[in-house]
Amino acid sequence: MTKHLVARANFLVFTVLLAILALVGGVTWERLGASREAREWSQHSYRVLATMKDLAIALRDAETGQRGFLLTSKDDYLAPYNEARDRVGGLQGELQKLTVDNPAQQRRLRDLSPVIQHKLEELAQTVQLRRDVGFEAALRLVNTDAGRDYQK
């Protein structure tokens, strides 16, 4: 009978240890999944931030190219302006896709869109004034601070 009790006790201990092992394994598996999901969201956030930074750089490059052209009237200075202007729409579209799951960010992007459009229009207007009328006319428009002071 003692042998039978020892065998039964061993079986019970083995069963308890197996249950603990299964529980630890299940919790570990669940935590790995949560960790993977958190890492994916973190990477997503970095993609959003990087795209926002690229948009800011594109706008700055457009303005830099515009200024170079205004000062020199050389079309070579418009290369960064043209490239950046062409990139802005794609970057805005990318931000829309990346934030499709976040209504607050989508609203901010919608609010930002006319500000960006106004800035690009102001840059284009000064470039056209420089071409058609001359430096002084473009400078007068720049000095109005219309691009800097614009608020929706």
Steps between C-alpha positions, in 0.01 A plus 500: 500500500785739573637445153164582356476823707850605395419435135177692535679791674765502226229503234322786679826702529576428134150613400528821704844574352367433150206737565738770628722450195198531268384813682846660482525404132158651426578823681839522328339447158241768570765748620711433189197583287437819695867593471494439124189715465655781708814487285291523183311804635829659600640445150179641354536812716858546383383471136240771563760725665753438221239585235404817687867596517538432126200726435654779707831455316323510163328826591827648619674386179226660291547826685879478470479447124252785468731736689798405288303569185366830634852619575668379180226450239689183399277203422757263653390620843147380429605132492456449876179705487353286221610169652366591843174634361449170318574299818261685729181344362641149519613553857160636598338193343739272685411669829131453422557127449717462809246673724181352355434330835523824700216754452678771703809481280286491187327820615837668565619402154182643345558822695863513389429438132371850412791657689746298291308580182502870584875492560564326169277752321687788662834352392373447145364854489833653599685287244256610230529865605879476481477356149233734364553829682835485675676488831333803659147368444590161647673667793193712571289184524754330727509809722125481558571189712192341341658155512618530857187658643245278327267322740198295410 
